[in-house]
Amino acid sequence: MPGTTPLWRPTGPEEPAPVAAAGWTAWPPRLPEQPILYPVLNEDYAVRIARDWNVPASGSGYVTRFEVDTAFLERCPVRQAGGETILELWVPAEEPAEFNRHIVGRIEVVREFHAAV
């Protein structure tokens, strides 16, 4: 989409339900122990978090994809969390409502991972 940037967000099993309740158009408010909302800038990094961290920690991991107005993203710092492609966008906890207003289209689950039973 012109004027938008694709982002991914890895989640555990608890986050898809409130996103679905919001019509797949908004992220829920952050909890007190969550100072930032951090979507990531590439799918590979999101897959690694969902599969390698969320699944062992909580049994399931999901990768979501969504588009955000590029001009708005200029105000959100990008942090390198490791290697060259391990990039996160840091949205302060007090700004998710503003961030949500700049999501273009719907948030979609593009990958799922579950613990072997």
C-alpha positions as CSV (number, residue, x, y, z in Angstrom):
1,M,0.0,0.0,0.0
2,P,1.4,3.4,-0.9
3,G,2.2,5.6,2.1
4,T,2.2,2.6,4.5
5,T,4.8,0.5,6.1
6,P,4.3,-3.2,6.8
7,L,4.9,-4.3,10.4
8,W,4.7,-7.6,12.3
9,R,3.9,-8.3,15.9
10,P,4.7,-11.6,17.6
11,T,2.2,-12.5,20.3
12,G,1.5,-15.1,22.8
13,P,-2.0,-16.8,23.2
14,E,-3.6,-14.0,25.1
15,E,-3.3,-11.1,22.7
16,P,-5.3,-12.3,19.6
17,A,-8.6,-12.3,21.5
18,P,-8.7,-8.5,22.3
19,V,-7.5,-7.7,18.8
20,A,-10.3,-9.8,17.4
21,A,-12.8,-8.1,19.7
22,A,-11.6,-4.7,18.3
23,G,-12.4,-6.0,14.7
24,W,-8.8,-6.7,14.0
25,T,-8.0,-3.0,13.7
26,A,-6.4,-2.1,17.1
27,W,-4.0,-3.4,19.7
28,P,-5.1,-3.5,23.3
29,P,-3.8,-1.1,25.9
30,R,-0.5,-2.1,27.4
31,L,-0.5,-3.7,30.9
32,P,1.4,-1.9,33.7
33,E,4.4,-4.2,33.3
34,Q,4.5,-3.5,29.5
35,P,6.1,-0.1,29.0
36,I,6.1,-0.3,25.2
37,L,4.3,-1.8,22.3
38,Y,6.9,-3.2,20.0
39,P,6.0,-4.3,16.5
40,V,9.0,-5.5,14.5
41,L,10.2,-4.6,11.1
42,N,10.5,-8.0,9.5
43,E,8.6,-11.3,9.5
44,D,11.6,-13.5,10.2
45,Y,12.3,-11.8,13.5
46,A,8.6,-12.0,14.4
47,V,8.6,-15.7,13.6
48,R,11.7,-16.3,15.8
49,I,10.0,-14.6,18.8
50,A,6.6,-16.3,18.3
51,R,8.1,-19.8,17.7
52,D,11.2,-19.7,19.9
53,W,10.0,-17.6,22.9
54,N,6.2,-17.5,23.0
55,V,5.7,-21.2,22.4
56,P,8.0,-22.4,25.2
57,A,6.8,-19.7,27.6
58,S,3.0,-20.1,27.0
59,G,2.3,-23.0,24.6
60,S,1.4,-20.9,21.5
61,G,2.8,-18.1,19.4
62,Y,1.3,-16.0,16.7
63,V,2.7,-13.7,14.1
64,T,0.5,-10.8,13.0
65,R,1.0,-8.5,10.0
66,F,-0.5,-5.0,9.5
67,E,0.2,-1.7,7.7
68,V,0.8,1.7,9.4
69,D,0.9,5.2,7.9
70,T,4.6,5.7,7.2
71,A,4.5,9.4,8.0
72,F,3.3,8.6,11.5
73,L,6.0,6.1,12.1
74,E,8.7,8.7,11.8
75,R,7.9,9.7,15.4
76,C,8.5,6.1,16.8
77,P,12.1,5.2,17.4
78,V,13.5,2.0,15.8
79,R,15.7,-0.1,18.1
80,Q,18.2,-2.7,17.1
81,A,17.7,-5.6,19.5
82,G,20.5,-7.8,18.3
83,G,21.7,-8.5,14.8
84,E,21.4,-6.2,11.8
85,T,17.8,-7.4,11.0
86,I,16.5,-7.6,14.6
87,L,14.7,-4.3,14.5
88,E,11.8,-3.2,16.7
89,L,9.6,-0.1,16.6
90,W,9.1,1.2,20.1
91,V,5.7,2.8,20.8
92,P,5.4,4.2,24.4
93,A,2.7,2.6,26.5
94,E,0.8,5.9,26.6
95,E,0.5,6.1,22.8
96,P,-1.1,2.9,21.5
97,A,-4.5,4.6,20.9
98,E,-2.7,7.1,18.7
99,F,-0.7,4.3,17.0
100,N,-4.0,2.4,16.4
101,R,-5.5,5.4,14.6
102,H,-2.7,5.1,12.1
103,I,-3.2,1.4,11.3
104,V,-4.4,1.1,7.7
105,G,-6.6,-1.9,7.1
106,R,-6.8,-5.0,9.3
107,I,-4.3,-6.8,11.5
108,E,-4.0,-10.4,10.3
109,V,-2.6,-13.5,11.8
110,V,-0.1,-14.8,9.2
111,R,1.7,-17.6,11.2
112,E,0.8,-19.8,14.2
113,F,3.0,-22.0,16.3
114,H,1.9,-24.5,19.0
115,A,3.7,-26.7,21.5
116,A,3.7,-30.4,20.5
117,V,1.2,-32.4,22.4
